[in-house]
Each structure stands twice: as C-alpha cells, then as structure tokens.
Amino acid sequence: MKHLIYITTLLLLSFLTACSTDDEITVPSSSYTYRMVLNASFSNYDGESTRANDSGYGFRQGDQVHVLFALANSSVAGTAVYDASTGSWEIPTSQALAATDDGSCRLAFFLDDGGTSQNAVVLTQQTRIYTDTEATYQLVDGLLNVQATLSPALGRVRFHGEVGQKCTVSGLSFASSFNLATHTFALSPSKFTATCDAEGYTSYYYAAFTEPDNRELTFVLTAESGLRRQFPADVLLPGSSGYVNIPTSESHEGWTLVNLNGGGEINFPAVSAPVVTSVGSNRFSVSAAVTSDGGGKISAVGFVVSTSHNPTRSNRDVECTVGSNFSGQVNGLSEQTVYYIRAYAVNEAGTTYSDELVITTKSKTEDSSDIDYKDWDNDENWNDAQGSEADVDYVPWPADENWN
C-alpha cells in the first residue's frame, strides 16, 4: 500500500559566506541552500503477513531526508530538513546545482536512527530505512523539484513465543551506519537477545540474512548448542515483514540441533546395552558405554530399572559419573524378582535408551554374599530394612578403641 505525500513550496537560492570543509557533508561551511518541493510516496512494509499493519507516515517538524545529487562528473550530498510551519524543506549543498529538467539523485530517510556523527548516520537494530536510488529532480528557473518513491531497504522480522520469553538469535546482519557522502550502508552481523512482550511478540528487527545464499537463523540454547533453520528465498527481502515462532529444545519441528562450536548437526547419542557383572538377592552390578556423543555434549549417563518392560528415568534412575564407560550398583531389590534394565545417555538432542536387559535376582539362600542393610535397635540386636530381627548380637567396641 502506498501513501502519497505531496509537499509544495517555492525554491529560494541563497549564498552563505564561509570557508568550505570537505568532511562536513550534512552542514557544509560554504554552501548553497535550497528550498525545495518534495513529491514523495512511501512504499510501506507488508503488514498482512506479520499481523501488524502500517498506517503510513507523514513528515514532521525536523525530519531529515538525505539526498545525493548526481552531477556531470561527480556528486554532491545534502541533508534536507523539514519545516512543518511552511511545509517546505531546506537543503544545503557544498556545490551549486546546475539547471536541469532531468537530473538524477538518491534519497534516504530514517525513522528511529541514532543521530548523525561526522559523515554518517548512526543506525540501530530498530531503525526503519527507506531509500530511492533512482529518484529524479528538476532545477528550472530557480525552482527545485524532487520526485521519489521511498521504499524499505531491508526486511523486518519479529519473534513470537511465551510472554516474557527471551531468545538469543544469530544469523542476521543490521545496518550500523549510513555514509552520507556515498549513500551506502555498513551491514554488521550481530547476535542479539530479544524479549517477548505482553502479547508474546518481540520488537521488530530490520535486517538481512548474514549469508544471503544460506538464509539461516540460529536460536542459541547453550554455549555449545543451538537450533538452526534455513528459510526460503522470499523471506526477509527488502520490504517484507514477518514473524518467526521461537523454537525450544522440547519443541523444534523443522529446526536442526547444531553444535555451535563445530557447526555440525547434533543427533541423539548412542549407548551400548548394559552388562551385568554380578547378581545377588537384593542387588546387581552393571556397566555400559557411550558409543557416540551424537556431535553434542554428554550431560548424563546411568541406568534405569523397573519390574516392567522399557523403564525410563521416571522409574528408578541410577545416575553415574559421566564418561565414555560407566558403571554402577543397584541396591535394595527384592529377591527372586525379574527386573528390566536399560542404560541411557543424554545430550542436547535428548535421551537415548539402550536395548533392554532382563535379570532375576537370587534367593537369599542362593546368595552367599547377601548381607542386608541393618539398623541398631535399643535391644542391641540388628534389624534389617524390613524390620525382621537377625541372629546377630550387638557387641560394643571397648572404650579405648576407635576406627579411623
């Protein structure tokens, strides 16, 4: 949708006497100052695809339009300032413009910029940039007329998630500055953190893909891992507008988990089936090995045990020290009972369980090494964990003997 803005006024030509300074493009020391007619139309961002419509823009007091006039063998830059009381623009240039009815020029207009510093306009991630690289002007009988269609120079994107949710994103480049002498942008890649507002959306970010051929965005999960996705060629084109749902480690369909240090994809880890090395009536010893980290970082290993098939960490979980080989002992079991055991390993992609191993604990009469955990009672006898008495008397240590 285009919103036409017509500003009509007379052009006055005047001279200011002072020494010229080449570095000061925006306010030349020795300049010709023109009052101009600017016939400008705005081509706004597409609001439909982003659920946020633009209502257009009307120039306001003090607005600036940066113009680069093409001369016969060079160019001259100037910054026009809008005076709302007269509806006119005033623009100083360091050289006089020759009379013409078919001159060419370039225009740039910014909303929410960071101000002007020497020969450049400082831009931020939220600066809206409108340009016309094929504008025209006429200077006839002392009147300057400029015609331009100001269109977005970058695409814009915002992110959607839960209220208050934060996301750290990489893969976008932002315009950090605009050179007034050449009318060119400096694009800089940036990793940034955004926060969802009360409606679940972040602010708009005006940017381009850092790698136009790949068009990838990465959401950072940890220092080592992130979720990455490649987007179609029509996403984030100049003037396009849209939003991206924030993926999470639990929900990221269409996104690939990647190792941010090596850049490779992170898959689920692989773990060997458990090997039981000894079985008693109330315990067993078991070992396993991580056979692949999946390209990620192993954060947990261990064994899960249940009297039902396919146990998970929601059942009994015996976590072990992380390593390529790990082992543990499971205690407190019932005698002559069937147990199902699986090893597991965890990385950024999630949890992998091994094939299932089935064992049966021995009876107490079979288990010569069986010594249950006992508690002392007040009658100087041992009670086992189930409260039954054993035939072992309590014999106190002599007062002068201690264990170190």
PyMOL commands that set and color helices and strands:
alter all, ss='L'
color gray80, all
select helices_A, chain A and resi 48-50
alter helices_A, ss='H'
color red, helices_A
select strands_A, chain A and resi 2-7+13-15+32-43+64-70+75-83+88-93+100-111+116-117+120-122+128-140+143-152+155-160+166-179+184-195+205-209+216-220+225-230+241-245+256-259+270-271+275-279+284-292+300-306+316-320+325-330+338-347+350-353+357-360+374-376+381-384+389-393
alter strands_A, ss='S'
color yellow, strands_A
deselect
rebuild
show_as cartoon
